[in-house]
Amino acid sequence: MELGLPGDDDPGRRAVRRWLDEHPRPTGRELAEAGYVAPHWPRPWGLAADPVTQLVIDEELRRAGVRRPVNPIGVGWAGPTLLYAGTEAQQDRWLWPMLSGEELWCQLFSEPGAGSDLASLTTRAVADGEEWVVSGQKVWTTFAHTASFGILLARTDPGAPKHRGISYFVCPMDAPGIEVRPLVDMTGAHAFNEVFFDEVRIPADHLVGGVHGGWELAKVTLGNERVSLSGEGSLWGNGPTAADLVDLVRAAGGAPTPELRHRLVDVWVEGEILRVLRLRTVSAVLAGRVPGPEASVRKAIADAHGQHVMNLGRDLAGPYAMLAATGPTEGWGAPAPAPEWPGSTWANGFLFSPALTVGGGTAEVQRNIVAERVLGLPRDPGLA
C-alpha cells in the first residue's frame, strides 16, 4: 500500500540523502544531533516531523543501511515522559545520551503483586533531606542488567488511595543497594530481571513532576509504551515484519500450499493495517495529544499479529522448524535469509512470541481499556 510519499526530487528527501552522503557511518550522537533518532520529538532533540517526513527519513536510513541506536525503553517510554513533565535540567542531562544510545534505560514499574493492577505497588520511597530512600522489589524489568537508568514508580504516601501517593523517579542503576537477578526465558537467554532495592538513595532532583504525582505520569509512560511496543517489527517493534516474511517466500518461489499462501496474505494485511494505525497515533502525538486508548487498540492487534507472523514462519519451515537456526524457507533449498534476520531470529522469535500478549499490559487489559474508554461499556464486574 502506497501512502503518496514524496519522490526522489523532494527537497526533504534530498536533504536527508545529502546528510547521509556526508555521514556514511554516523555515530549515535551524530544521528541524535541531526534529529534522526526521534524525528517527531520537538527541537532540539528531534525535528517536530510530521508522519510523512518520518517515513521519508526511515526509508532513507534503510536505503543507506544505517540503523538508529537501540534504546527502546529510553526513547519510546522514558523520553516522552521527560519531555512532558521533566525540568529543563533533567531534559538536558538525560535526553541526549538517551537518544544517542550512550545510556540505556529500563522501566521499574511492575512488582510481584502489582502487574496488571500496577497501582497496587508497594515499593516505598521516603524523603530524607536531599534524597529519597527506596526499598522494595520490581519484576519483569527488561534490560535492568545493562541499563544506566530506570524510570521508577514508588509509593511516597502509603496512607493515600492507591492511585495517589505514588511518585515518579529516575533511578541510577548503579546506586548502592540495587540487586539485579536474571529471569531466563524459553529462548535460553534473558532480557527480563528481578530488581531489589535495599535502602537505595536517589537524589531529590531525580524526582520527575510533583511529589505524589506519579500516577498521572505513569499513564503518560504506559500510553507511549503501547505505541513503542507496537512498532514496525513483529516482536514489540523489533525483529522482522510480515513484509519481510513475504519477501523471503517470494524469493523462494512462493508458498508451498494454498493454505500457507492464504495465511501469508492475512499477516501481510494485518501488517498494513497496523502501519496505518501507527501513523494515526503518531499524528495524534504531533498534534500535542497524549497517546490514549487508540494505543491500546493497536497494541492488542499488534501482539496477536506478532504471534501470527512467528507461527507462520515456523509452519513454513515444516520439519526444519525443529532445527534452532533454520529460517522459514531454508529447508526448501532456497537462498539463506538476509543477514539482518538469520534463521536464529525466527526460531527465537517463535519461542519469545507468547510473551507478546502478556508484557506491557496483557491483551485482556488492553481490551478492557478499549471497552471502557472507547466503547463506553461499564467496568468489568470482575474488576469492580
C-alpha positions as CSV (number, residue, x, y, z in Angstrom):
1,M,0.0,0.0,0.0
2,E,1.4,3.4,-1.0
3,L,0.8,6.5,1.1
4,G,1.8,9.0,-1.5
5,L,5.3,9.6,-0.2
6,P,7.4,12.3,-1.9
7,G,9.7,11.1,-4.7
8,D,13.4,11.5,-5.3
9,D,13.1,15.1,-6.2
10,D,11.6,16.1,-2.9
11,P,13.8,18.7,-1.1
12,G,13.3,17.0,2.3
13,R,14.4,13.6,0.9
14,R,17.4,15.1,-0.9
15,A,18.4,16.8,2.4
16,V,18.4,13.5,4.2
17,R,20.4,11.9,1.4
18,R,23.0,14.7,1.4
19,W,23.4,14.3,5.2
20,L,23.9,10.5,4.8
21,D,26.4,11.1,2.0
22,E,28.4,13.3,4.4
23,H,27.9,10.8,7.3
24,P,28.0,7.3,5.6
25,R,28.6,5.7,9.0
26,P,27.1,8.1,11.5
27,T,27.5,7.6,15.3
28,G,24.5,7.5,17.6
29,R,25.4,11.0,18.7
30,E,25.5,12.3,15.2
31,L,22.1,10.8,14.4
32,A,20.7,12.2,17.6
33,E,22.0,15.8,16.9
34,A,20.6,15.6,13.3
35,G,17.2,14.8,14.8
36,Y,17.0,11.4,13.0
37,V,16.7,9.2,16.1
38,A,13.2,10.5,17.1
39,P,12.2,12.9,14.3
40,H,8.8,13.5,15.8
41,W,10.2,14.9,19.1
42,P,10.4,18.7,19.4
43,R,13.5,20.5,18.6
44,P,16.4,20.4,19.6
45,W,16.1,16.7,20.3
46,G,14.0,16.0,17.1
47,L,12.6,17.7,14.1
48,A,8.9,18.1,15.1
49,A,8.5,16.0,11.9
50,D,5.1,15.0,10.6
51,P,4.4,11.3,9.8
52,V,5.2,11.6,6.1
53,T,8.6,13.2,6.9
54,Q,9.3,10.4,9.4
55,L,8.5,7.8,6.8
56,V,10.9,9.5,4.3
57,I,13.7,9.6,6.9
58,D,13.0,5.9,7.7
59,E,13.2,5.0,4.1
60,E,16.5,6.8,3.5
61,L,18.1,5.4,6.6
62,R,17.2,1.9,5.4
63,R,18.4,2.6,1.9
64,A,21.8,3.7,3.4
65,G,22.0,0.7,5.7
66,V,22.0,3.0,8.8
67,R,20.4,1.8,12.0
68,R,19.3,4.0,14.9
69,P,20.8,3.4,18.3
70,V,18.9,0.7,20.2
71,N,17.3,2.1,23.3
72,P,13.6,1.2,23.2
73,I,12.6,2.0,26.7
74,G,14.5,5.2,26.8
75,V,13.4,6.7,23.5
76,G,10.0,5.0,23.5
77,W,8.8,5.5,27.1
78,A,11.1,7.5,29.4
79,G,11.9,10.2,26.8
80,P,8.3,11.2,26.1
81,T,7.6,11.4,29.8
82,L,10.6,13.6,30.4
83,L,9.5,15.8,27.5
84,Y,6.1,16.0,29.1
85,A,7.0,16.7,32.7
86,G,10.8,16.9,33.1
87,T,12.6,20.1,34.1
88,E,14.9,21.7,31.6
89,A,17.9,20.5,33.6
90,Q,16.5,16.9,33.5
91,Q,15.9,17.0,29.8
92,D,19.4,18.4,29.1
93,R,21.0,15.8,31.3
94,W,19.2,12.7,30.1
95,L,17.8,13.1,26.7
96,W,20.9,13.5,24.5
97,P,22.7,10.3,25.8
98,M,19.4,8.5,25.7
99,L,18.9,9.4,22.0
100,S,22.5,8.6,21.1
101,G,22.3,5.2,22.8
102,E,25.1,6.0,25.2
103,E,22.9,5.4,28.2
104,L,20.4,2.5,28.1
105,W,17.2,2.7,30.1
106,C,14.8,0.3,31.8
107,Q,11.4,0.6,33.4
108,L,10.9,-0.2,37.1
109,F,7.1,-0.4,37.4
110,S,5.8,-4.0,37.8
111,E,6.0,-5.8,41.0
112,P,5.3,-9.4,42.1
113,G,1.9,-8.2,43.5
114,A,1.4,-5.3,41.1
115,G,1.4,-6.2,37.4
116,S,-1.8,-5.6,35.6
117,D,-3.0,-3.7,38.7
118,L,0.0,-1.5,38.8
119,A,-1.5,1.0,41.2
120,S,-1.2,-1.7,44.0
121,L,2.6,-1.3,44.0
122,T,4.3,-1.3,47.4
123,T,7.9,-0.2,46.8
124,R,8.4,2.7,49.2
125,A,10.3,6.0,48.8
126,V,10.9,8.0,51.9
127,A,12.2,11.6,51.9
128,D,15.5,12.0,53.8
129,G,16.9,15.5,53.3
130,E,18.0,16.0,49.7
131,E,17.5,12.3,48.9
132,W,14.8,9.7,48.7
133,V,15.4,6.3,50.3
134,V,13.8,3.4,48.2
135,S,13.1,-0.1,49.4
136,G,11.1,-2.8,47.6
137,Q,11.1,-5.1,44.6
138,K,10.4,-4.9,40.9
139,V,10.0,-7.7,38.4
140,W,10.0,-8.3,34.6
141,T,12.4,-5.4,34.2
142,T,13.7,-5.6,30.7
143,F,17.4,-4.5,30.3
144,A,17.9,-3.9,34.0
145,H,21.2,-5.7,33.9
146,T,22.6,-3.4,31.2
147,A,20.7,-0.1,31.9
148,S,22.3,3.1,33.2
149,F,19.0,4.5,34.4
150,G,15.5,3.3,35.1
151,I,12.1,5.1,35.4
152,L,10.8,4.1,38.8
153,L,7.4,4.3,40.4
154,A,7.4,4.2,44.2
155,R,4.8,4.9,46.9
156,T,5.5,8.1,48.8
157,D,2.3,8.3,50.8
158,P,1.2,4.9,52.0
159,G,-2.0,6.3,53.6
160,A,-3.4,7.7,50.3
161,P,-5.8,5.9,48.0
162,K,-3.8,3.5,45.8
163,H,-3.8,5.7,42.6
164,R,-2.5,8.6,44.7
165,G,0.6,8.9,46.8
166,I,2.8,7.5,44.1
167,S,5.8,9.4,42.7
168,Y,7.9,9.0,39.6
169,F,11.7,8.9,39.8
170,V,14.8,8.5,37.5
171,C,16.8,5.8,39.3
172,P,20.6,5.4,38.6
173,M,21.0,1.6,38.2
174,D,24.5,1.6,39.7
175,A,23.3,3.1,43.0
176,P,24.4,1.1,46.1
177,G,21.6,-1.2,47.4
178,I,20.3,-2.3,44.0
179,E,20.5,-6.0,43.2
180,V,19.6,-7.3,39.7
181,R,18.7,-11.0,39.3
182,P,18.2,-12.5,35.8
183,L,14.9,-14.2,34.7
184,V,15.9,-16.7,32.0
185,D,13.1,-17.2,29.4
186,M,12.2,-20.0,27.0
187,T,14.8,-18.9,24.4
188,G,17.5,-19.7,26.9
189,A,18.6,-16.1,27.1
190,H,17.4,-13.4,29.5
191,A,16.2,-9.8,28.9
192,F,13.9,-9.8,32.0
193,N,15.1,-9.3,35.6
194,E,14.1,-9.0,39.2
195,V,15.3,-5.9,40.8
196,F,15.6,-5.5,44.6
197,F,16.0,-2.1,46.4
198,D,17.6,-2.1,49.9
199,E,17.5,1.5,51.1
200,V,18.7,2.8,47.8
201,R,19.3,6.6,47.9
202,I,18.1,8.7,44.9
203,P,18.9,12.4,44.7
204,A,15.9,14.7,45.2
205,D,16.4,16.3,41.7
206,H,15.7,12.8,40.2
207,L,12.0,13.2,41.1
208,V,10.0,13.9,37.9
209,G,6.9,16.0,38.2
210,G,5.5,16.7,41.7
211,V,5.6,14.6,44.8
212,H,2.7,12.1,44.8
213,G,2.0,13.0,41.1
214,G,3.5,9.8,39.7
215,W,0.3,8.0,38.6
216,E,-0.5,10.7,36.0
217,L,3.0,10.4,34.6
218,A,2.7,6.6,34.7
219,K,-0.3,6.9,32.4
220,V,1.8,9.0,30.0
221,T,4.6,6.4,30.0
222,L,2.2,3.5,29.6
223,G,0.5,5.2,26.7
224,N,3.8,5.7,25.0
225,E,4.9,2.2,25.9
226,R,1.9,0.8,24.0
227,V,2.9,3.0,21.0
228,S,6.5,1.8,21.2
229,L,5.7,-1.9,21.7
230,S,3.6,-1.7,18.6
231,G,6.4,-0.6,16.2
232,E,7.0,-2.0,12.7
233,G,8.8,-5.2,13.7
234,S,6.6,-8.1,14.8
235,L,8.3,-8.5,18.2
236,W,7.3,-5.4,20.1
237,G,8.5,-3.2,17.3
238,N,11.7,-5.2,16.8
239,G,12.6,-8.1,14.5
240,P,11.2,-9.0,11.1
241,T,7.9,-7.8,9.8
242,A,5.2,-9.5,7.8
243,A,6.5,-7.9,4.7
244,D,10.0,-9.4,5.4
245,L,8.3,-12.8,5.6
246,V,6.6,-12.2,2.3
247,D,9.9,-11.2,0.7
248,L,11.5,-14.4,1.9
249,V,8.7,-16.6,0.5
250,R,8.7,-14.6,-2.8
251,A,12.4,-15.1,-3.2
252,A,12.0,-18.8,-2.6
253,G,9.4,-19.2,-5.4
254,G,6.1,-18.8,-3.4
255,A,4.2,-20.5,-0.7
256,P,4.2,-24.4,-0.9
257,T,0.5,-24.8,-0.3
258,P,-2.7,-22.7,-0.9
259,E,-3.4,-22.7,2.9
260,L,0.0,-21.2,3.7
261,R,-0.4,-18.7,0.8
262,H,-3.7,-17.5,2.3
263,R,-2.1,-17.2,5.8
264,L,0.7,-15.2,4.3
265,V,-1.8,-12.8,2.7
266,D,-3.6,-12.5,6.1
267,V,-0.5,-11.5,8.0
268,W,0.6,-9.0,5.3
269,V,-2.9,-7.3,5.5
270,E,-2.6,-7.2,9.3
271,G,0.8,-5.6,9.0
272,E,-0.5,-2.9,6.6
273,I,-3.4,-2.1,8.9
274,L,-1.1,-1.7,11.9
275,R,1.2,0.5,9.8
276,V,-1.7,2.9,9.1
277,L,-2.8,2.8,12.8
278,R,0.7,3.7,13.8
279,L,0.7,6.7,11.6
280,R,-2.6,7.9,13.1
281,T,-1.2,7.5,16.6
282,V,2.0,9.4,15.7
283,S,-0.2,12.2,14.1
284,A,-2.0,12.5,17.4
285,V,1.3,12.9,19.3
286,L,2.4,15.6,16.8
287,A,-0.9,17.4,17.4
288,G,0.0,17.6,21.1
289,R,-2.3,14.9,22.3
290,V,-1.0,12.3,24.8
291,P,-1.4,8.7,23.4
292,G,-4.8,7.4,24.6
293,P,-7.0,4.3,24.2
294,E,-6.1,4.1,20.5
295,A,-2.6,3.0,21.6
296,S,-4.3,0.1,23.4
297,V,-6.2,-0.8,20.2
298,R,-3.1,-1.0,18.2
299,K,-1.1,-2.9,20.8
300,A,-3.9,-5.5,21.2
301,I,-3.8,-6.1,17.5
302,A,0.0,-6.0,17.1
303,D,0.7,-8.5,19.9
304,A,-1.5,-11.2,18.2
305,H,-0.1,-10.2,14.8
306,G,3.5,-10.9,16.1
307,Q,2.4,-14.3,17.1
308,H,0.8,-14.9,13.8
309,V,4.0,-13.9,11.9
310,M,6.2,-16.1,14.0
311,N,3.9,-19.1,14.0
312,L,3.6,-18.9,10.2
313,G,7.4,-18.6,9.9
314,R,7.8,-21.9,11.7
315,D,4.9,-23.6,9.8
316,L,6.5,-22.5,6.5
317,A,9.8,-24.2,7.7
318,G,7.9,-27.5,8.1
319,P,10.0,-30.3,9.7
320,Y,13.1,-28.0,9.5
321,A,11.5,-25.9,12.2
322,M,12.9,-28.4,14.7
323,L,16.3,-27.0,14.0
324,A,17.0,-24.0,16.1
325,A,18.8,-21.9,13.5
326,T,16.7,-22.5,10.4
327,G,14.6,-19.7,8.8
328,P,11.2,-20.1,7.2
329,T,12.4,-21.1,3.7
330,E,15.9,-22.5,4.2
331,G,14.7,-26.1,4.2
332,W,13.3,-25.6,0.7
333,G,16.8,-25.3,-0.8
334,A,16.1,-21.6,-1.1
335,P,18.7,-18.9,-0.5
336,A,19.5,-18.2,3.1
337,P,17.7,-15.3,4.7
338,A,19.1,-11.8,4.6
339,P,21.9,-11.4,7.3
340,E,19.6,-8.9,9.1
341,W,17.2,-11.7,10.0
342,P,19.0,-15.0,10.2
343,G,17.3,-18.3,10.9
344,S,18.0,-18.0,14.6
345,T,16.0,-14.8,14.7
346,W,12.9,-16.6,13.5
347,A,13.4,-19.5,15.9
348,N,14.0,-17.3,18.9
349,G,11.1,-15.1,17.9
350,F,8.7,-18.0,17.8
351,L,9.8,-19.0,21.3
352,F,9.6,-15.4,22.6
353,S,6.2,-14.6,20.9
354,P,4.0,-16.0,23.7
355,A,5.2,-13.1,25.8
356,L,3.8,-10.5,23.4
357,T,0.2,-10.7,24.7
358,V,1.4,-10.5,28.3
359,G,4.1,-7.9,28.6
360,G,3.4,-4.2,28.6
361,G,-0.2,-4.8,29.7
362,T,-2.0,-8.1,28.9
363,A,-4.3,-8.5,25.9
364,E,-7.2,-8.6,28.3
365,V,-6.2,-5.4,30.0
366,Q,-6.0,-3.7,26.6
367,R,-9.4,-4.9,25.7
368,N,-10.8,-3.6,29.0
369,I,-9.3,-0.2,28.2
370,V,-10.9,-0.2,24.8
371,A,-14.3,-1.4,26.2
372,E,-14.5,1.3,28.8
373,R,-12.8,4.3,27.2
374,V,-13.7,3.9,23.6
375,L,-17.0,1.9,23.6
376,G,-18.3,3.4,26.8
377,L,-19.1,0.0,28.3
378,P,-19.5,-0.4,32.1
379,R,-16.5,-1.5,34.1
380,D,-15.7,-5.2,34.0
381,P,-17.6,-6.7,37.0
382,G,-14.6,-8.8,37.9
383,L,-12.5,-5.6,38.3
384,A,-15.1,-3.5,40.2
